[in-house]
Amino acid sequence: MADEMSAADEATRLKSARGFRAELDYLLPEGSAEVGPRVVDWFTMAAERLAGEFVAELPAKGLASKALRDPAGGPFGPVGSRWCSLLVIGQGERRLSKSLRAWSPKNWERFLSQATDVSVEMSAKFSTLNRFGHAGVPSLTISAYRQRPPEARQWLRVDATYTVGTLGETDPIPDEVSESWREFLLTQVERWPAVFGFLADDTSGAGTRTPLEASRATFPEDTLPLSDSQVRGYSWLTVTSAGVLQRLGGINAVRTSGAFANAVELPSGGAVLQATPRLSEYEGQAVRRVFDALAPVLPTDAPWPDAFNRFKLIYEAPRR
């Protein structure tokens, strides 16, 4: 029948969208001097463009941080109300330091002021309080990370994760929402050229890795140094470095491959590759076309199949 799908197609179809994740990765050879402006811009724009449903319901004077320090783990507030916590993890001389505060205008400004040197992690988590009065869904987490080993300090990763429910039990997110996320990511990558990035709806089981990394048992510290010749994964929206685009034969070769609805070359020499006009259309053969087109810049081995069918991947070794 026409509506039947092959086993390979079925492996790339999710029953429903659980949320989105957008990420951009930067190589900063000049050190921490370049970190602050990028991180502040990421948090500020993400809060303005992506967190509207949460920010609009936060009290103007802010939330009380004392609930975070309750040893009994009491509720943060009424069920269904909005919440936001601001986390900063830093690397001290001997151990990690941690700061956790509830959102308020003053705490938000203080949080952004610490972006000048993200030593480990910064995260702003907007959420909806569950039946226990703790952070639940929908939620939006905006983060910035730097690798802890001194030799990896030149890498900066920023991401935003929107979670709305449970796979298979939550209605798909409207295309208008993914379109707003696409516009946000494009604005960021045009302002701050990245060596890799993506926008996807299949990352819920991957943690801070890409689905491809999770299926290959690799981590960002393994794949980031290869960003000039390999991609860390492939998604509905994939941002590549200049070196990756060159290995693909340039922007004209990418466009004529037929795998992408839109391919934009960036002034930095990299590209933004959009697989289908809408995120909801990215499944089955659309995933296969992207996989085939990016074969020269994918790891040579096949990823392990995901037993829970969470990822939009082709579980084969790329043909080169």
C-alpha positions in Angstrom: 0.0 0.0 0.0 1.1 3.6 -0.7 1.0 4.6 2.9 3.1 1.6 4.1 6.6 2.4 5.2 9.7 0.3 5.0 11.5 -0.8 8.2 14.1 1.9 7.6 11.5 4.6 7.2 9.7 3.5 10.4 12.9 3.8 12.3 13.1 7.5 11.5 9.5 8.3 12.4 8.7 9.4 16.0 5.2 8.9 17.3 5.0 12.5 18.4 7.3 15.3 19.2 8.5 15.6 22.8 10.2 18.9 22.3 13.1 20.8 20.5 16.7 21.3 21.0 18.9 23.9 19.4 22.7 24.0 19.8 25.6 26.0 18.4 29.3 25.1 19.0 32.1 27.6 18.9 35.9 27.4 18.6 37.4 30.3 20.6 41.2 30.2 20.1 41.6 33.6 21.6 40.2 32.4 25.0 37.6 33.7 27.3 37.6 37.3 26.0 35.2 36.1 23.2 32.9 34.1 25.5 30.9 36.8 27.2 29.2 38.6 24.3 28.1 35.3 22.7 26.7 33.8 25.8 24.8 37.0 26.8 23.3 37.3 23.4 22.3 33.6 23.4 20.6 33.9 26.8 19.0 37.3 26.1 17.6 36.4 22.7 16.4 32.9 23.8 14.6 34.4 26.7 13.0 37.1 24.4 12.1 34.8 21.5 11.6 31.4 23.0 10.6 31.8 26.6 7.6 34.2 26.1 5.0 31.8 27.5 7.0 31.5 30.7 8.3 35.1 31.2 4.8 36.5 30.7 3.6 34.7 33.9 6.6 35.3 36.1 5.9 37.9 38.9 7.4 41.3 38.1 9.3 41.4 41.3 10.7 37.9 40.9 10.5 34.6 42.6 11.7 33.8 46.2 15.0 31.8 46.2 14.3 30.5 49.8 12.2 27.7 48.3 15.4 26.3 46.7 17.1 26.0 50.1 14.2 24.2 51.8 15.9 21.1 53.3 12.5 19.3 53.3 12.2 19.9 49.6 8.9 21.7 49.8 7.0 23.1 46.9 8.3 26.1 45.0 4.8 27.5 44.4 1.3 26.7 43.3 0.7 23.8 40.9 0.7 25.0 37.4 2.4 28.3 38.0 5.6 29.3 36.2 9.1 29.0 37.7 12.6 29.8 36.7 15.9 28.8 38.3 19.4 30.2 37.4 22.3 27.9 37.8 26.0 28.7 37.6 28.7 26.0 38.0 32.3 27.3 38.1 35.7 25.8 38.4 37.6 26.9 41.5 41.2 26.2 42.3 40.4 22.9 44.0 36.8 22.1 43.4 33.6 23.2 41.6 31.5 26.0 42.9 27.7 26.2 42.5 25.2 29.0 42.6 21.4 28.4 42.3 18.9 31.3 42.5 15.3 31.8 41.6 14.6 34.3 38.8 14.2 38.0 39.6 15.2 41.0 37.5 18.2 41.5 39.8 19.2 37.9 39.8 18.9 37.8 36.0 21.2 40.7 35.6 23.7 39.1 38.0 23.4 35.8 36.1 24.2 37.5 32.8 27.1 39.4 34.3 28.8 36.0 35.0 28.8 35.1 31.3 32.1 36.8 30.8 33.8 33.6 31.8 31.6 30.5 31.7 34.0 28.1 33.4 31.8 25.0 33.4 28.0 25.6 33.0 25.3 28.3 33.1 21.7 27.3 32.8 18.3 29.2 33.0 15.5 26.7 33.4 11.9 28.0 32.9 9.3 25.5 33.9 5.7 24.8 34.9 5.3 23.5 38.5 4.0 19.9 38.7 1.6 18.4 41.2 4.4 18.3 43.8 5.1 22.0 43.3 8.5 21.2 41.6 9.8 21.9 38.1 7.8 20.0 35.5 6.7 20.5 31.9 6.3 22.4 29.7 9.9 23.6 30.3 12.6 25.5 28.5 16.3 25.2 29.5 18.8 27.7 28.1 22.5 26.7 28.7 26.1 27.4 28.0 28.9 24.9 28.5 32.7 24.8 28.4 34.8 21.7 28.7 36.6 21.3 32.0 40.1 20.1 30.8 42.4 23.1 30.2 43.2 21.8 26.7 39.5 21.9 25.8 38.7 25.4 27.1 38.6 26.9 23.6 35.3 25.2 23.0 32.0 26.8 23.9 28.6 25.2 23.4 25.3 26.9 23.8 21.9 25.2 23.6 18.2 25.6 24.3 15.8 22.7 25.1 12.1 22.9 25.0 10.2 20.0 26.6 6.4 19.6 26.4 5.6 16.0 27.4 6.3 12.4 26.8 7.0 10.7 23.5 3.9 8.9 22.2 1.6 10.7 24.6 2.0 14.3 23.6 0.4 16.0 20.6 3.0 17.1 18.0 4.1 20.7 18.4 2.7 23.1 15.8 5.0 24.0 12.9 4.7 27.7 13.8 6.7 27.0 17.0 9.6 25.1 15.2 9.6 28.0 12.6 10.2 30.5 15.4 13.1 28.4 16.7 14.5 28.1 13.2 14.5 31.9 12.9 16.1 32.3 16.3 18.9 29.9 15.4 19.6 31.5 12.0 19.9 34.9 13.6 22.4 33.6 16.1 24.5 31.8 13.6 24.6 34.8 11.4 25.8 37.0 14.3 28.2 34.4 15.7 29.5 31.9 13.1 29.6 28.4 14.6 31.6 25.3 13.6 28.5 23.0 14.2 24.9 23.3 15.2 21.5 21.8 14.8 17.8 22.1 15.5 16.0 18.8 16.1 13.0 17.2 17.8 14.6 13.8 18.5 17.2 14.5 21.1 15.3 13.7 24.4 17.3 10.5 25.0 20.7 11.9 24.0 21.4 14.2 27.0 23.9 16.9 25.9 25.1 14.7 23.0 23.6 14.5 19.5 21.6 11.4 18.7 24.4 10.2 16.5 26.9 10.5 19.3 24.5 8.7 21.7 24.2 5.9 19.2 27.9 5.6 18.7 28.8 5.9 22.4 30.9 9.1 21.7 30.9 12.4 23.5 31.3 16.1 22.4 34.9 16.0 23.7 35.6 13.3 21.1 33.8 15.0 18.2 34.3 18.7 18.6 38.0 18.6 17.6 36.9 17.0 14.3 34.4 19.8 13.5 36.5 21.0 10.5 36.0 17.7 8.7 33.1 15.9 10.3 29.6 16.7 11.6 28.6 15.6 15.1 25.2 14.5 13.7 22.5 15.4 11.2 19.1 16.9 11.9 16.2 18.9 10.3 18.5 21.9 10.5 22.3 21.3 10.4 25.0 24.0 10.7 28.3 23.0 9.2 31.8 24.5 9.4 33.7 25.8 6.3 35.8 22.7 6.2 32.8 20.4 6.1 31.1 22.4 3.4 34.3 22.2 1.3 34.4 18.4 1.8 30.9 18.3 0.5 31.9 20.0 -2.7 30.7 23.5 -1.9 27.3 25.1 -1.6 26.3 24.4 -5.2 27.0 20.7 -4.8 24.9 20.6 -1.7 22.0 22.4 -3.3 22.0 20.1 -6.4 22.1 17.0 -4.2 18.3 17.3 -3.7 18.5 16.5 0.0 17.8 20.0 1.3 14.8 22.3 0.9 17.2 25.2 1.7 20.9 25.6 1.9 22.5 28.9 2.9 26.2 29.6 2.7 27.4 31.7 5.7 30.0 34.6 5.4 32.2 32.4 7.6 32.3 29.7 4.8 30.0 27.3 6.6 26.4 26.6 5.8 22.9 26.1 7.3 21.2 23.1 5.7 17.4 22.7 6.1 16.1 19.3 5.2 12.4 20.0 4.6 10.2 23.1 4.6 8.6 22.0 7.9 10.0 20.1 10.9 7.0 17.8 10.9 7.9 16.6 7.4 11.4 15.5 8.4 11.1 11.7 8.6 11.5 8.6 6.5 13.0 9.3 3.1 13.8 12.9 4.0 16.2 11.6 6.7 17.6 9.1 4.2 18.4 11.9 1.7 20.2 14.0 4.3 22.2 10.9 5.4 23.3 10.2 1.9 24.2 13.8 1.1 26.3 14.1 4.2 28.0 10.7 3.9 31.5 12.2 3.2 31.5 14.1 6.5 29.9 11.4 8.7 31.8 8.9 10.9 32.7 5.8 8.9 31.0 3.2 11.2 27.3 2.5 11.6 25.6 3.7 14.8 23.9 1.2 17.1 20.1 1.0 16.6 18.1 2.7 19.3 15.8 0.2 21.0 13.3 2.9 21.9 13.0 4.4 18.5 13.9 7.9 19.8 16.2 9.1 17.1 15.9 10.1 13.4 18.9 8.3 12.2 19.9 5.8 9.5 21.6 2.9 11.2 24.0 2.1 8.4 27.6 3.0 7.6 27.7 5.9 5.1 28.5 5.1 1.5 31.6 7.0 0.3 
